[in-house]
Amino acid sequence: MYISCSEERKIYEIPYQGQAAVAGYWDPKLGLCAQSTLLKWKEGKVTSFQPLSNLESIPQETQSWGSYFIIPGWIDAHVHLALDSLDFFQCLKNWEKPSLIEENIQGFLQRYLERGIVAIRDGGDIPGFAWRAKNRVNEGVWSGPRVVSVHEAVNREGMYGRFLGRGFRDILEWREKERDFIGQGIDQLKVVVTGIISFDDFQKVGPTQWAVEDLAELVEAAHRRGILVMAHASGIEGISVAIAAGVDSIEHGYYITSGQLKLMKEKEIAWVSTVAPIGNLLKYPTDRYSFHEIETLKRILEGQLAKIHEAYNLNVRLGVGTDAGAYQVPHAESLFDEMDWMVQAGIPKQAVCRMATQENARILGNSELGRLDIGTPVNLLQLVTHFP
């Protein structure tokens, strides 16, 4: 088994049973303990952690991690393993070369582990590359973080999302194919509720694809099977439809309103705000966009950060997801961009760390993630030189 040392970008092989001395630890519930601690594990899971000062002597065969803190591994709540963050259209052409895509994905998975990212939630691709990657990680064929995959998304035929899902003519076709769609295997259901935002026209969003009653039916189909629902939605109309239909998380959520945030707080709907696809275009400028588009991006970014700060003050559930694979949003590295954007929105660093661990674990629906506790698998933790 292994543990990630994220700041050195290394993965250390460790025994299934052992102990190590660390400089301290952090857990979203326990907080920060900045004193030397002895961590013990057996069968790959934490059995105890106690201050070294309480021990008469350090046991033999103790690994020395004295310059590191041990904390829960990071989680990215929104990625696309089948995209490469470089050229969207060329990448879609490359999908015709599965071996090339799979080689790329293996590299991305390795990069996630090296940066201490122990779990990701993938938003789907029509060929099923991410779903197969998840299975290969689970089978031990590939190394990588835990992958929660939607397999493919549910979108309307002829509308945005054709690279994400097959497309359904209407709710009637969904009813015909619901059992087969879910039966192919999904960890969560992703529904494309709206199109994407425009960089040319401020507040312009692609059309809403589902009526409230139809989206509610999709949500119910997932919920009665114990499956969480993530909704790609931006703009006032689309976000209102998603909230009314009872989705579990809203992805992107550009142009969200104060009233919608209050409703999300009441309904405990999480917001994964994906700032990086906008902010990184400004942070890492290229000559790809016109002056007008850059000015529009600045307005979108300013509004998104302001609403994130408002959501934090309202105690809305906030996740940290990057949309990795989008242009200028590289796998693994962009999680730290996204966390920085959250800090720039006015959220304290430790609160952002809690979101990238504990809250993201809830969004992924996995209680083993995002915590340091008795029974936590050691390979879901990471070593860092300082915190936060």
C-alpha positions in Angstrom: 0.0 0.0 0.0 1.0 3.7 -0.2 0.7 7.1 1.2 1.0 10.4 -0.7 3.5 13.0 0.2 1.8 15.8 -1.7 4.3 18.7 -1.4 7.2 16.6 -2.5 5.0 15.0 -5.2 6.0 11.5 -4.1 4.1 8.3 -3.2 5.7 6.2 -0.5 5.2 2.5 -0.3 4.3 1.4 3.3 3.5 -1.9 5.0 0.0 -2.9 5.7 0.9 -2.8 9.4 3.2 -0.3 11.0 3.7 2.9 12.9 5.2 6.3 12.2 6.1 9.4 14.1 4.7 12.6 12.6 4.9 16.3 13.5 1.2 16.5 14.1 -2.1 16.1 12.4 -5.3 17.8 11.2 -8.8 16.6 10.8 -11.9 18.6 9.8 -13.6 17.7 13.1 -10.7 17.3 15.5 -8.9 20.4 14.2 -5.1 20.9 14.2 -2.8 19.1 16.6 0.7 20.6 16.3 2.6 18.2 18.5 4.6 15.1 17.7 2.3 12.1 17.4 2.7 8.4 17.0 0.3 7.0 14.3 -0.3 3.3 14.2 -2.2 1.2 11.6 -3.1 -2.4 11.0 -4.5 -4.1 7.9 -4.1 -0.8 6.2 -6.3 1.2 8.6 -5.5 3.6 11.4 -5.7 2.0 14.8 -4.4 4.8 17.0 -2.7 8.2 17.1 -1.4 9.6 20.3 1.1 12.3 21.4 4.7 11.1 21.7 4.9 13.0 25.0 2.6 10.4 26.5 4.9 7.6 25.6 7.9 6.4 27.7 9.8 5.5 24.5 9.3 5.3 20.8 8.7 1.7 19.7 11.3 0.1 17.4 10.6 -0.1 13.7 8.8 3.3 13.9 9.0 5.2 10.6 10.2 8.7 10.9 7.9 11.2 9.3 8.8 13.8 11.9 8.9 16.7 9.4 5.3 16.0 8.2 1.8 16.6 9.3 -0.7 13.8 8.4 -4.1 15.0 7.1 -7.0 13.6 5.1 -6.2 13.4 1.4 -7.7 16.0 -0.9 -10.8 15.3 -3.1 -11.7 17.0 -6.4 -15.5 16.9 -6.7 -15.7 17.6 -10.5 -13.3 16.3 -13.1 -13.3 14.9 -16.7 -10.6 12.3 -17.0 -11.2 11.9 -20.7 -10.3 15.5 -21.4 -6.8 16.9 -21.4 -7.1 20.6 -20.6 -5.2 21.5 -23.8 -7.5 21.3 -26.9 -11.1 20.2 -26.5 -11.8 19.5 -30.1 -8.5 17.7 -30.7 -9.1 15.6 -27.6 -12.5 14.5 -28.9 -10.8 13.4 -32.1 -8.3 11.5 -30.1 -11.2 9.5 -28.5 -10.9 7.5 -31.7 -7.6 6.3 -30.4 -8.5 4.6 -27.1 -5.0 3.5 -26.2 -3.8 7.2 -26.4 -6.7 8.3 -24.1 -6.0 5.5 -21.6 -2.3 6.3 -21.5 -3.2 10.0 -20.8 -5.7 8.9 -18.1 -3.1 6.7 -16.4 -0.8 9.7 -16.2 -3.5 11.9 -14.8 -4.4 9.4 -12.1 -0.7 9.1 -11.1 -0.5 12.9 -10.9 -3.5 13.0 -8.6 -1.9 10.6 -6.2 1.4 12.5 -6.2 -0.5 15.7 -5.2 -2.3 14.0 -2.3 -5.6 13.8 -4.1 -7.1 10.5 -3.0 -10.5 10.7 -4.6 -12.2 12.4 -7.6 -15.7 12.6 -9.0 -15.8 12.3 -12.8 -18.6 14.0 -14.7 -18.8 11.5 -17.6 -17.8 10.9 -21.2 -19.9 9.1 -23.8 -17.2 6.5 -24.6 -17.0 5.5 -20.9 -13.2 6.1 -20.5 -13.6 7.3 -16.9 -15.8 4.4 -16.0 -13.3 1.9 -17.2 -10.5 3.8 -15.5 -12.5 3.5 -12.2 -12.8 -0.2 -12.6 -9.1 -0.7 -13.4 -8.2 1.3 -10.3 -10.6 -0.8 -8.2 -9.2 -4.0 -9.7 -5.6 -2.9 -8.9 -4.7 -2.9 -12.6 -4.0 0.9 -12.5 -2.8 3.0 -9.6 -4.9 6.0 -8.8 -7.3 7.8 -6.5 -10.7 6.5 -5.8 -13.0 7.4 -8.8 -16.7 8.2 -8.4 -18.1 8.1 -11.9 -21.4 9.1 -13.5 -20.4 6.9 -16.5 -22.3 9.2 -18.9 -24.6 12.2 -18.4 -28.3 12.5 -19.1 -28.8 15.3 -21.6 -31.4 16.2 -24.2 -30.8 15.1 -27.7 -29.3 17.8 -30.0 -28.5 20.1 -27.1 -25.4 20.7 -25.1 -23.6 17.7 -23.6 -23.3 15.4 -26.6 -19.7 14.5 -25.6 -21.1 13.6 -22.1 -24.1 11.5 -22.9 -26.1 9.9 -25.6 -29.0 12.3 -25.5 -32.7 11.6 -24.9 -35.5 13.0 -27.0 -37.7 13.6 -24.0 -38.8 12.2 -20.7 -40.7 9.5 -22.5 -37.6 8.1 -24.0 -35.9 8.2 -20.6 -38.7 6.1 -19.2 -38.2 3.5 -21.9 -34.4 3.3 -21.3 -34.1 4.2 -17.6 -33.4 0.7 -16.4 -30.8 0.0 -19.1 -29.1 3.4 -18.5 -28.8 2.9 -14.8 -28.1 -0.8 -15.2 -24.9 -0.1 -17.2 -23.4 1.1 -13.9 -23.4 4.6 -12.4 -22.1 5.9 -9.1 -24.0 9.1 -9.4 -26.5 10.5 -11.9 -25.5 13.6 -13.7 -28.1 15.6 -15.5 -27.3 18.4 -17.9 -29.9 21.0 -17.0 -28.6 23.9 -19.0 -26.1 24.7 -21.7 -22.8 26.5 -21.0 -22.2 30.2 -20.4 -21.1 32.6 -23.1 -17.8 34.5 -23.0 -19.2 37.0 -25.5 -22.5 37.9 -23.8 -22.6 38.5 -20.1 -25.3 36.4 -18.4 -26.1 34.5 -21.5 -26.5 30.7 -20.8 -27.4 27.9 -23.1 -31.1 26.8 -23.0 -32.6 24.9 -20.1 -33.1 21.3 -21.2 -35.7 19.9 -18.7 -38.9 21.1 -17.2 -39.1 20.9 -13.4 -41.5 17.9 -13.4 -39.2 16.0 -15.8 -36.1 16.7 -13.9 -37.8 15.7 -10.7 -38.6 12.4 -12.3 -35.0 11.8 -13.2 -34.0 12.7 -9.6 -36.5 10.3 -8.2 -35.3 7.5 -10.4 -31.9 7.9 -8.9 -32.9 8.6 -5.3 -35.1 5.5 -5.0 -31.9 3.5 -5.8 -29.8 5.5 -3.3 -28.0 7.4 -6.0 -27.0 11.0 -5.6 -27.8 13.5 -8.4 -25.4 16.2 -9.7 -26.8 18.9 -12.0 -24.9 20.9 -14.5 -26.7 24.2 -14.3 -26.1 27.9 -14.7 -28.4 30.9 -15.1 -31.4 31.9 -13.0 -33.9 29.6 -14.9 -31.8 26.5 -15.0 -30.6 26.7 -11.3 -34.2 27.3 -10.2 -35.3 24.2 -12.1 -32.5 22.1 -10.4 -33.4 23.4 -6.9 -37.1 22.8 -7.4 -36.4 19.2 -8.7 -34.4 18.3 -5.6 -30.9 17.6 -7.0 -28.1 16.9 -4.5 -25.5 19.3 -6.0 -25.4 22.1 -8.5 -22.3 22.1 -10.6 -20.9 25.4 -11.9 -23.9 27.6 -10.9 -22.7 30.8 -12.7 -25.1 33.7 -12.2 -26.6 32.1 -9.1 -28.8 34.5 -7.0 -29.0 35.3 -3.3 -32.5 33.8 -3.2 -31.3 30.6 -4.8 -28.5 30.3 -2.3 -31.0 30.6 0.6 -33.1 27.8 -0.9 -30.1 25.6 -1.3 -29.3 26.2 2.3 -32.8 25.1 3.3 -32.7 22.0 1.1 -29.0 21.2 1.9 -28.1 21.2 -1.8 -24.3 21.5 -2.3 -22.8 24.0 -4.7 -19.6 23.0 -6.6 -18.8 26.3 -8.1 -15.9 25.4 -10.4 -14.1 28.8 -10.5 -11.0 27.5 -12.3 -12.5 27.2 -15.8 -13.1 31.0 -15.7 -10.4 32.2 -13.3 -7.6 30.2 -14.8 -8.2 31.8 -18.3 -7.3 35.1 -16.6 -4.6 33.7 -14.3 -2.7 32.0 -17.1 -3.5 34.3 -20.1 -3.1 33.3 -23.7 -4.0 35.0 -27.0 -7.0 32.8 -27.4 -9.6 35.3 -26.3 -10.5 38.8 -27.5 -10.4 41.9 -25.3 -14.2 41.8 -25.0 -14.2 38.2 -24.0 -11.5 38.9 -21.3 -13.6 41.7 -19.9 -16.7 39.4 -19.8 -14.6 36.7 -18.0 -13.6 39.3 -15.5 -17.2 40.2 -14.7 -18.2 36.5 -14.5 -15.3 35.8 -12.1 -16.0 38.8 -9.9 -19.7 37.7 -9.6 -18.9 34.1 -9.0 -16.4 34.9 -6.2 -18.9 37.3 -4.6 -21.6 34.6 -4.5 -19.2 32.0 -3.1 -18.5 34.4 -0.2 -22.2 35.0 0.3 -22.8 31.3 0.2 -20.2 30.7 2.8 -21.7 33.3 5.1 -25.1 31.6 4.6 -23.7 28.2 5.5 -24.5 26.8 2.2 -22.8 23.5 1.5 -19.8 24.3 -0.6 -17.7 21.7 -2.4 -14.4 22.1 -4.2 -14.4 20.9 -7.8 -12.3 22.1 -10.7 -13.8 20.8 -14.0 -10.3 19.5 -14.6 -9.8 18.6 -18.3 -11.4 21.9 -19.4 -9.1 24.4 -21.1 -6.3 25.6 -18.8 -7.6 23.4 -16.0 -5.0 20.6 -15.7 -5.7 17.5 -13.8 -4.5 17.6 -10.2 -2.7 20.9 -10.3 -5.9 22.8 -10.8 -7.3 21.7 -7.4 -4.8 24.1 -5.8 -5.9 26.8 -8.2 -9.5 26.1 -7.2 -8.7 26.2 -3.5 -6.8 29.5 -4.0 -9.9 31.0 -5.7 -12.0 30.0 -2.8 -9.6 31.8 -0.5 -9.7 34.8 -2.8 -13.5 34.7 -2.4 -12.9 35.4 1.3 -13.1 31.9 2.8 -10.5 31.1 5.5 -7.9 28.6 4.4 -8.8 26.0 7.0 -12.5 26.2 5.9 -11.4 25.6 2.3 -9.4 22.6 3.5 -12.5 21.3 5.2 -14.5 21.7 2.0 -11.9 19.9 0.0 -12.0 16.9 2.4 -15.0 16.5 4.6 -17.6 18.3 2.5 -16.3 16.8 -0.7 -16.5 13.3 0.9 -20.2 14.0 1.6 -20.8 15.2 -2.0 -19.1 12.0 -3.3 -21.2 9.9 -0.9 -18.2 8.2 0.7 -17.9 8.3 4.5 -14.3 6.8 4.5 -13.0 9.9 2.7 -12.2 13.3 4.2 -11.3 12.3 7.7 -8.6 11.1 10.0 -10.0 8.7 12.5 -9.8 5.2 13.8 -10.5 2.9 10.9 -9.5 5.4 8.2 -7.5 3.6 5.4 -4.0 5.1 5.5 -3.9 5.4 1.7 -6.7 8.0 2.0 -4.4 10.2 4.1 -1.5 12.4 3.0 1.7 13.9 4.3 2.3 17.6 4.2 5.1 19.8 5.5 2.8 22.5 6.9 -0.9 23.1 7.4 -2.7 24.9 6.1 
